[in-house]
C-alpha cells in the first residue's frame, strides 16, 4: 500500500518537471460566483412592512368611505326632517274653515304620546292602484321597543270625529272602531315629539284640543331626534278662515230677504248697472281719463 502511494507521488513529480506540487486541483470559475439571496430576517422585515402599509391604506380607505356614508346619511335625515316640517306647515296653513281638529295627549311613562286628528280635509290620491279619498287624517306617535318613537300618518275613508250629544261641554269624541286604509311612517328614531296649541281667545297654551267649530291660533312642536339630538322647536300658524257652511247659510239667509231669494232689481233705465247688495257701485268713467 505504501509502495503504491510512493509510485503516485513520483508520477506527479515527473509531470511537474521533477517538482512536487501540493496545490489543489483548480475549480470551475462558476463555483466561485455567489448568487444574490435574502436572509430569513430580511424576508420577515419586508413582509411586516408590506402588511403595515396595506393596513394603513385599508384603514384610510375605510375611514374615508365611512365618513362619506355618514355625511350622506346625515344629509338624507336632515332633508327628510325638513320635508316633514314643510309638509306640516303647508297642511296647517291651508286648513279650510270647517276643519275639525282634535289633539289628545297621553302619558306612557317615558314619553308623552299624541294623536292629532284633522277632519274635513279631503285628500285624493292613488293607493294600491286605486283612487282613494281620505276624509280624515291622524298624525300619531307610536312607541317602539328601542325606546324611540315613530311618527305615523293614517288616512281614513270615513269621518272619525263625532259630536258628543250627551256631553255638556259640547266636545268631540273619536271613533276607535274605524280602521285606516293607509298608513305611512314619516319619521323614525324620534326621542320625543310633543304638541301644544295656542287658544286665540284666552291666549293660553293647551296640550289637548277638542273644541268643535274652532281652530287654535298656532301650534307649537317640540321634538328631538336620535339619542344625542338637540331639542328643536317649530311654530305653525293657522290663519283664521270663515267656515264655508256658515258662509253659505248666511248667503242664503241674506238672499231670502228678497223676492224668492233673487237679487232685487233697482230702478233705472237701460244700460245702467244694477246695484248689488254688499257691493259698492262702480264709478262712471270720467271723459278724457282712462
C-alpha positions as CSV (number, residue, x, y, z in Angstrom):
1,X,0.0,0.0,0.0
2,X,2.9,2.3,0.9
3,X,4.6,1.5,-2.3
4,X,1.6,2.4,-4.3
5,X,1.5,5.9,-2.8
6,X,5.2,6.5,-3.5
7,X,4.7,5.5,-7.1
8,X,1.8,8.0,-7.4
9,X,4.0,10.8,-5.9
10,X,6.8,10.1,-8.3
11,X,4.4,10.1,-11.2
12,X,3.1,13.5,-10.2
13,X,6.6,14.8,-9.7
14,X,7.6,13.8,-13.1
15,X,4.6,15.5,-14.6
16,X,5.5,18.8,-12.9
17,X,9.1,18.7,-14.2
18,X,10.6,17.0,-11.2
19,X,8.9,19.2,-8.7
20,X,6.4,18.1,-6.3
21,X,3.4,20.5,-6.1
22,X,0.9,20.3,-3.4
23,X,-1.6,22.8,-5.0
24,X,-5.2,21.8,-5.3
25,X,-6.9,21.0,-8.5
26,X,-8.2,24.2,-10.0
27,X,-12.0,24.5,-9.6
28,X,-14.5,25.8,-12.1
29,X,-14.9,29.7,-12.1
30,X,-18.7,29.2,-11.8
31,X,-18.3,27.8,-8.3
32,X,-16.7,31.0,-7.0
33,X,-19.6,33.2,-8.0
34,X,-22.3,33.6,-5.3
35,X,-26.0,34.1,-6.4
36,X,-27.8,37.0,-4.7
37,X,-30.4,36.0,-2.0
38,X,-32.3,37.3,1.1
39,X,-31.9,36.1,4.5
40,X,-34.9,35.0,6.6
41,X,-34.7,38.1,8.7
42,X,-34.9,40.4,5.6
43,X,-37.9,38.5,4.3
44,X,-39.7,38.8,7.6
45,X,-39.0,42.5,7.8
46,X,-40.2,43.0,4.2
47,X,-43.4,41.1,4.9
48,X,-44.0,43.2,8.1
49,X,-43.5,46.5,6.1
50,X,-45.9,45.3,3.4
51,X,-48.5,44.3,5.9
52,X,-48.2,47.6,7.8
53,X,-48.5,49.6,4.5
54,X,-51.5,47.6,3.4
55,X,-53.2,48.1,6.8
56,X,-52.7,51.8,6.7
57,X,-54.1,52.0,3.2
58,X,-57.1,49.9,4.2
59,X,-57.8,51.9,7.3
60,X,-57.6,55.2,5.4
61,X,-59.9,53.9,2.7
62,X,-62.4,52.5,5.2
63,X,-62.4,55.8,7.2
64,X,-63.0,57.8,4.1
65,X,-65.9,55.6,2.9
66,X,-67.4,55.6,6.4
67,X,-67.2,59.4,6.6
68,X,-68.8,59.8,3.2
69,X,-71.6,57.4,4.1
70,X,-72.2,59.2,7.4
71,X,-72.3,62.6,5.6
72,X,-74.8,61.2,3.1
73,X,-76.9,59.6,5.8
74,X,-77.0,62.8,7.8
75,X,-77.9,64.9,4.8
76,X,-80.8,62.5,4.0
77,X,-82.1,62.6,7.5
78,X,-81.9,66.4,7.6
79,X,-83.8,66.6,4.2
80,X,-86.4,64.1,5.5
81,X,-87.0,66.1,8.6
82,X,-87.1,69.4,6.7
83,X,-89.6,67.9,4.3
84,X,-91.8,66.8,7.3
85,X,-91.7,70.3,8.7
86,X,-92.6,71.8,5.3
87,X,-95.4,69.3,5.0
88,X,-96.9,70.2,8.4
89,X,-96.5,73.9,7.6
90,X,-98.3,73.7,4.3
91,X,-101.0,71.4,5.6
92,X,-101.8,73.6,8.7
93,X,-101.6,76.9,6.9
94,X,-104.1,75.6,4.2
95,X,-106.8,74.2,6.6
96,X,-110.3,75.2,5.5
97,X,-112.6,76.9,7.8
98,X,-114.7,73.9,8.5
99,X,-111.8,71.7,9.6
100,X,-112.4,69.6,12.8
101,X,-109.4,69.3,14.9
102,X,-108.7,67.0,17.9
103,X,-105.5,66.8,19.9
104,X,-105.2,64.1,22.6
105,X,-102.1,63.6,24.8
106,X,-101.4,60.5,26.9
107,X,-98.6,59.7,29.3
108,X,-96.9,56.4,28.7
109,X,-94.3,56.7,31.4
110,X,-91.2,57.6,29.4
111,X,-92.9,59.6,26.7
112,X,-95.9,61.8,26.0
113,X,-97.8,60.2,23.1
114,X,-100.0,62.5,21.0
115,X,-102.8,61.9,18.4
116,X,-103.5,64.8,16.1
117,X,-106.7,64.3,14.1
118,X,-107.9,66.5,11.2
119,X,-111.3,66.0,9.6
120,X,-113.0,67.7,6.6
121,X,-109.6,67.9,4.9
122,X,-110.3,65.9,1.8
123,X,-107.3,64.4,0.2
124,X,-107.4,62.5,-3.1
125,X,-104.5,60.2,-4.1
126,X,-103.7,56.8,-5.6
127,X,-103.2,54.0,-3.1
128,X,-102.7,50.4,-4.3
129,X,-103.6,51.3,-7.8
130,X,-107.0,52.8,-6.8
131,X,-108.2,56.3,-6.5
132,X,-109.0,56.9,-2.8
133,X,-110.3,59.9,-0.9
134,X,-109.5,60.5,2.8
135,X,-112.0,62.5,4.8
136,X,-109.8,62.4,7.9
137,X,-106.1,62.0,8.8
138,X,-104.4,61.3,12.0
139,X,-100.8,62.0,13.0
140,X,-99.8,59.6,15.8
141,X,-96.7,58.9,17.8
142,X,-96.0,55.1,18.3
143,X,-93.6,53.9,20.9
144,X,-91.1,51.2,19.9
145,X,-89.1,48.7,21.9
146,X,-85.9,50.6,21.2
147,X,-87.2,53.4,23.4
148,X,-87.7,55.8,20.4
149,X,-91.0,56.7,18.8
150,X,-92.2,56.7,15.2
151,X,-94.4,59.3,13.6
152,X,-97.2,57.6,11.7
153,X,-99.7,59.3,9.3
154,X,-103.0,57.4,8.9
155,X,-105.7,58.0,6.3
156,X,-109.4,57.3,7.0
157,X,-112.0,57.0,4.4
158,X,-114.8,58.0,6.8
159,X,-115.2,60.6,9.4
160,X,-113.7,59.6,12.8
161,X,-114.6,62.7,14.9
162,X,-118.2,62.7,16.1
163,X,-120.2,65.1,18.3
164,X,-120.8,64.0,21.8
165,X,-124.5,64.6,22.2
166,X,-124.5,63.7,25.8
167,X,-121.6,65.9,26.7
168,X,-122.4,69.1,28.5
169,X,-119.3,70.9,27.2
170,X,-120.2,70.1,23.6
171,X,-116.9,68.4,22.9
172,X,-115.9,65.8,20.4
173,X,-115.2,62.1,20.5
174,X,-113.1,60.0,18.2
175,X,-114.3,56.6,16.8
176,X,-111.9,53.9,17.8
177,X,-113.5,51.2,15.6
178,X,-112.6,52.9,12.4
179,X,-109.6,51.4,10.7
180,X,-107.3,53.4,8.4
181,X,-107.0,52.2,4.8
182,X,-103.4,53.6,4.6
183,X,-100.5,54.2,7.0
184,X,-97.2,55.9,6.3
185,X,-94.3,56.1,8.7
186,X,-92.9,59.6,8.2
187,X,-90.1,59.7,10.9
188,X,-88.3,57.1,12.9
189,X,-85.9,57.2,15.9
190,X,-87.6,60.2,17.5
191,X,-86.6,60.9,21.1
192,X,-89.7,62.9,21.9
193,X,-92.5,64.6,20.0
194,X,-94.9,66.9,21.8
195,X,-97.6,69.3,20.6
196,X,-99.2,72.2,22.3
197,X,-101.8,74.6,20.9
198,X,-102.5,78.3,21.5
199,X,-106.1,79.3,22.1
200,X,-106.8,82.5,20.3
201,X,-109.4,83.7,22.8
202,X,-107.5,83.0,26.1
203,X,-104.0,83.3,24.6
204,X,-103.0,80.3,26.7
205,X,-101.3,77.1,25.6
206,X,-103.0,73.8,25.9
207,X,-101.9,70.2,25.4
208,X,-105.3,69.0,24.4
209,X,-107.9,70.4,21.9
210,X,-111.4,69.2,21.4
211,X,-113.4,72.4,20.7
212,X,-115.8,71.9,17.8
213,X,-116.0,74.6,15.2
214,X,-112.8,76.3,16.4
215,X,-109.2,76.1,15.4
216,X,-106.2,77.2,17.5
217,X,-104.3,80.3,16.6
218,X,-101.0,78.4,16.3
219,X,-99.4,75.0,17.1
220,X,-96.0,74.5,18.7
221,X,-94.0,71.4,18.1
222,X,-91.1,70.4,20.4
223,X,-89.1,67.4,19.3
224,X,-85.7,65.8,19.3
225,X,-84.2,63.1,17.0
226,X,-81.8,60.3,18.0
227,X,-80.0,59.7,21.2
228,X,-77.8,62.8,21.0
229,X,-80.1,65.1,19.0
230,X,-80.8,68.6,20.3
231,X,-84.2,69.9,21.0
232,X,-86.0,71.5,18.1
233,X,-88.9,73.9,18.3
234,X,-91.2,74.8,15.4
235,X,-94.3,77.1,15.4
236,X,-97.0,76.6,12.8
237,X,-99.6,79.4,12.3
238,X,-103.1,78.6,11.4
239,X,-104.7,81.5,9.6
240,X,-108.4,82.1,10.6
241,X,-110.8,81.3,7.8
242,X,-114.5,81.5,7.5
243,X,-116.5,78.3,7.6
244,X,-117.9,77.7,4.1
245,X,-121.0,76.2,5.6
246,X,-121.7,79.2,7.7
247,X,-120.9,81.5,4.8
248,X,-123.4,79.6,2.5
249,X,-126.0,79.7,5.3
250,X,-125.6,83.5,5.7
251,X,-125.7,83.9,1.9
252,X,-129.0,82.0,1.7
253,X,-130.5,84.0,4.6
254,X,-129.4,87.3,3.0
255,X,-130.7,86.3,-0.4
256,X,-134.0,85.1,1.1
257,X,-134.9,88.6,2.1
258,X,-135.6,89.5,-1.5
259,X,-138.4,88.1,-3.6
260,X,-137.8,84.4,-4.0
261,X,-134.2,84.8,-2.9
262,X,-133.3,86.7,-6.1
263,X,-131.4,89.9,-6.2
264,X,-133.9,92.8,-6.2
265,X,-134.0,95.0,-9.2
266,X,-133.2,98.7,-8.8
267,X,-135.0,101.4,-10.8
268,X,-133.1,102.7,-13.7
269,X,-133.0,102.9,-17.5
270,X,-131.5,100.5,-19.8
271,X,-127.7,100.3,-19.8
272,X,-127.4,101.1,-16.1
273,X,-125.7,98.7,-13.8
274,X,-127.9,97.3,-11.1
275,X,-126.8,97.8,-7.5
276,X,-126.0,94.5,-5.8
277,X,-126.3,94.5,-2.0
278,X,-123.0,94.4,-0.3
279,X,-121.1,95.5,-3.4
280,X,-120.3,99.3,-3.8
281,X,-121.5,100.8,-7.1
282,X,-118.9,101.3,-9.8
283,X,-117.8,104.9,-10.5
284,X,-118.7,106.1,-14.0
285,X,-115.7,106.8,-16.2
286,X,-114.6,110.4,-16.5
287,X,-114.2,111.7,-20.0
288,X,-110.6,112.1,-21.0
289,X,-109.3,109.8,-18.3
290,X,-108.9,106.1,-19.0
